[in-house]
Structure formats: structure tokens, C-alpha cells
Amino acid sequence: MSRLRIFSDQAPDTPEFTSHDGDEIARELAKIGVHFERWQASQPVAAGATPEQVMAAYRADIDRISAERGFTTVDVISIAPDNPKKDELRGKFLDEHYHNEDEVRFFVDGSGLFTLHVGEKVYEIECVKNDLIAVPDGTTHWFDMGPEPRFVAIRFFQQPDGWIGHFTGTDIAQRFPRYDVPSGR
């Protein structure tokens, strides 16, 4: 289930706001320029589906969001707990950073934790199957896929190097909880 928790950036143990309601999550995130919506596949997506099959199941939404936001490249990434590089992949974006273009991800399956640092607030968004999140360029954040990552996501890009993280050098991400994926996901 999707979840949004909002903290003061000085109080990582005490959320000021928590919601699992998709509409409420979208409203709260819209206040800071982040877009959140839910999609449904137009056809079944079986385990082990190819990237082409995954994209075909969401083609109408992919085309809509690409046209709205000027995306030129769309791909599918899949990470499983048995990936030999899972620790390296997890560590890649655990520190606070930003990108020079919007970071837009749609979760076909599995989950991940986006944590945004905006002003004096920290917005922790657990994205799960059917969630799309669009984090505006320049927004400082970090992403945690958990110690046993499992997700399939569609990624959208305007430029080939738009995904490159520019790290802030702060320690804020280490002060907030890491993603501990609930069992059964």
C-alpha cells in the first residue's frame, strides 16, 4: 500500500503526517510540485514479462505522460533480491542528491522509497505497484530500494544523462530511516 509520511527535517523519528490514501498523497505532494498518480495495466503483465510487454500494457499512459513532459526515452528496469550487484545498486542513490531533469518512475511491481527534502520538511513516499511519481528537477531527495530489492519500474528521460545524480554532501539521508520492506511484498 502506498504511504506518505511528512517529517520536520530535524525530527526523523516523529512523522507530522501519515496517509495511505492515494488521493490524499497526491494532494499533499502537489503542494511541493511533485506529481503522484496511479495507473492500471490495459492487459495482464505476467511475471518475467519482457520490457516490450510491460510497456505495451501501459502504452496509453506512457504516451500521455511522454507527450505532456517531453520525454524522449522510456525504459524498464527490474531488480530482484538475487541480483549480485544489489548492494551496489542500493547504495548508488542513498545519499541526498538532485537531477537536472524530472525523475519520473512508474512501479509495475514491487516497491521503493523516495524521500524528498523540501525546505525544512522531509517527505517519505513508499511507492508500490501501480504508483507513478514525478519528482521535479532540482528537488533534493534520495531513493532506497531496501536490503532485498524487488521491483519493476518504467523510467522516463528527456536527456540520456538526465538520471545522473548531483550529490549535496549532506548527511540528512543517514539520519532518516532506511527502507525495510514489509514481508510478503
C-alpha positions as CSV (number, residue, x, y, z in Angstrom):
1,M,0.0,0.0,0.0
2,S,1.3,3.4,-0.9
3,R,2.3,5.6,2.0
4,L,3.3,9.2,2.6
5,R,4.9,10.4,5.8
6,I,6.0,14.0,6.3
7,F,8.6,14.9,8.9
8,S,10.4,18.0,10.1
9,D,13.9,17.7,8.8
10,Q,15.1,17.9,12.5
11,A,12.8,15.1,13.7
12,P,13.4,11.8,11.8
13,D,11.6,9.7,14.4
14,T,8.3,11.6,14.5
15,P,6.1,11.9,11.4
16,E,3.9,15.0,11.4
17,F,1.6,13.5,8.8
18,T,0.9,10.0,7.5
19,S,-1.5,8.7,4.8
20,H,-2.1,5.6,2.8
21,D,-4.9,7.3,0.7
22,G,-3.7,7.8,-2.9
23,D,-5.8,11.0,-3.4
24,E,-4.6,12.5,-0.2
25,I,-1.0,11.6,-1.1
26,A,-1.4,13.3,-4.5
27,R,-2.8,16.4,-2.9
28,E,0.0,16.7,-0.3
29,L,2.7,16.1,-2.8
30,A,1.2,18.6,-5.3
31,K,1.8,21.3,-2.7
32,I,5.6,20.8,-3.3
33,G,5.3,20.4,-7.1
34,V,5.5,16.5,-7.0
35,H,3.1,14.6,-9.2
36,F,1.6,11.3,-8.0
37,E,-0.9,9.1,-9.8
38,R,-2.0,5.5,-10.1
39,W,-2.2,3.5,-13.3
40,Q,-3.8,0.2,-14.3
41,A,-2.5,-2.1,-17.0
42,S,-4.6,-2.4,-20.2
43,Q,-3.6,-6.1,-20.3
44,P,-2.2,-8.6,-17.9
45,V,1.5,-8.4,-17.2
46,A,2.9,-11.9,-16.3
47,A,6.0,-12.5,-14.1
48,G,9.0,-12.5,-16.3
49,A,7.4,-10.2,-19.0
50,T,9.8,-8.6,-21.4
51,P,10.3,-4.8,-21.3
52,E,8.3,-4.6,-24.5
53,Q,5.4,-6.5,-23.0
54,V,5.5,-4.3,-19.9
55,M,5.4,-1.1,-21.9
56,A,2.6,-2.4,-24.2
57,A,0.5,-2.9,-21.1
58,Y,0.9,0.8,-20.1
59,R,1.2,2.3,-23.6
60,A,-1.6,4.8,-23.4
61,D,-0.3,6.3,-20.1
62,I,3.3,6.1,-21.3
63,D,2.4,8.1,-24.4
64,R,0.3,10.6,-22.5
65,I,3.0,11.4,-19.9
66,S,5.8,11.4,-22.5
67,A,3.8,14.0,-24.6
68,E,3.0,16.1,-21.5
69,R,6.5,16.2,-20.2
70,G,8.7,15.9,-23.4
71,F,10.2,12.5,-22.6
72,T,12.3,11.1,-25.4
73,T,13.4,7.8,-23.8
74,V,11.4,5.2,-21.8
75,D,12.9,2.0,-20.4
76,V,12.1,-0.7,-17.9
77,I,14.4,-1.6,-15.0
78,S,14.0,-4.8,-13.0
79,I,15.8,-5.5,-9.8
80,A,15.4,-8.8,-7.8
81,P,16.8,-9.9,-4.4
82,D,19.2,-12.4,-6.1
83,N,20.9,-9.6,-8.1
84,P,24.6,-10.0,-7.4
85,K,25.0,-6.2,-7.5
86,K,22.0,-5.4,-5.3
87,D,24.1,-3.7,-2.5
88,E,26.0,-1.6,-5.0
89,L,22.7,-0.6,-6.8
90,R,21.0,0.2,-3.5
91,G,23.9,2.4,-2.3
92,K,24.0,4.4,-5.6
93,F,21.3,6.8,-4.6
94,L,21.0,6.5,-0.8
95,D,22.6,10.0,-0.2
96,E,20.8,13.2,-0.8
97,H,21.1,14.3,-4.5
98,Y,19.2,16.0,-7.3
99,H,18.9,15.6,-11.0
100,N,18.9,18.1,-13.9
101,E,15.6,16.8,-15.2
102,D,12.4,15.5,-13.6
103,E,12.7,12.0,-12.1
104,V,9.7,10.1,-13.2
105,R,9.1,6.4,-12.2
106,F,6.2,4.1,-12.5
107,F,6.2,1.0,-10.4
108,V,4.9,-2.0,-12.4
109,D,5.6,-4.3,-9.5
110,G,7.4,-4.3,-6.1
111,S,8.2,-1.2,-4.2
112,G,10.8,1.5,-3.3
113,L,11.1,4.5,-1.0
114,F,11.6,8.0,-2.3
115,T,12.5,10.6,0.3
116,L,12.3,14.3,-0.6
117,H,13.9,17.1,1.3
118,V,12.0,20.3,0.6
119,G,12.5,23.4,2.7
120,E,12.5,22.2,6.3
121,K,10.4,19.2,5.6
122,V,11.1,15.6,4.6
123,Y,8.5,13.7,2.5
124,E,8.9,10.0,2.6
125,I,6.9,8.2,-0.2
126,E,6.6,4.5,-0.3
127,C,5.8,3.7,-3.9
128,V,4.3,0.3,-4.7
129,K,2.7,-1.4,-7.7
130,N,0.7,1.0,-9.9
131,D,2.2,4.2,-8.5
132,L,3.7,6.9,-10.6
133,I,5.8,9.6,-9.0
134,A,7.3,12.6,-10.8
135,V,9.9,14.5,-8.8
136,P,10.8,17.9,-10.3
137,D,14.3,18.6,-11.4
138,G,16.4,20.2,-8.7
139,T,14.4,18.6,-5.9
140,T,16.8,17.1,-3.3
141,H,16.0,13.5,-2.5
142,W,17.3,10.0,-2.0
143,F,15.9,6.6,-3.1
144,D,16.1,3.3,-1.1
145,M,15.1,0.0,-2.7
146,G,15.7,-1.9,0.6
147,P,18.1,-4.7,1.6
148,E,16.3,-7.3,-0.6
149,P,15.2,-5.1,-3.6
150,R,12.3,-6.3,-5.7
151,F,10.7,-4.0,-8.2
152,V,10.0,-3.5,-11.9
153,A,9.7,0.2,-12.9
154,I,9.3,2.2,-16.1
155,R,11.7,5.1,-16.2
156,F,11.3,8.3,-18.3
157,F,14.0,10.6,-19.6
158,Q,14.4,13.8,-21.6
159,Q,18.2,13.5,-22.0
160,P,20.4,10.4,-21.9
161,D,22.3,11.8,-18.8
162,G,19.2,13.2,-17.0
163,W,19.4,10.4,-14.4
164,I,22.8,11.4,-13.2
165,G,22.7,12.3,-9.5
166,H,24.3,15.5,-8.2
167,F,25.1,14.9,-4.6
168,T,24.7,17.6,-2.0
169,G,27.3,16.2,0.5
170,T,24.8,16.5,3.5
171,D,24.2,13.7,6.0
172,I,20.4,14.1,6.2
173,A,19.7,10.8,4.4
174,Q,21.7,8.9,7.1
175,R,19.5,10.5,9.8
176,F,16.2,9.2,8.4
177,P,15.0,5.5,8.5
178,R,16.1,3.2,5.7
179,Y,13.6,1.2,3.8
180,D,12.7,-2.0,5.5
181,V,10.3,-3.7,3.1
182,P,7.4,-5.4,4.9
183,S,7.4,-9.2,4.5
184,G,5.1,-10.6,1.8
185,R,6.0,-7.9,-0.8
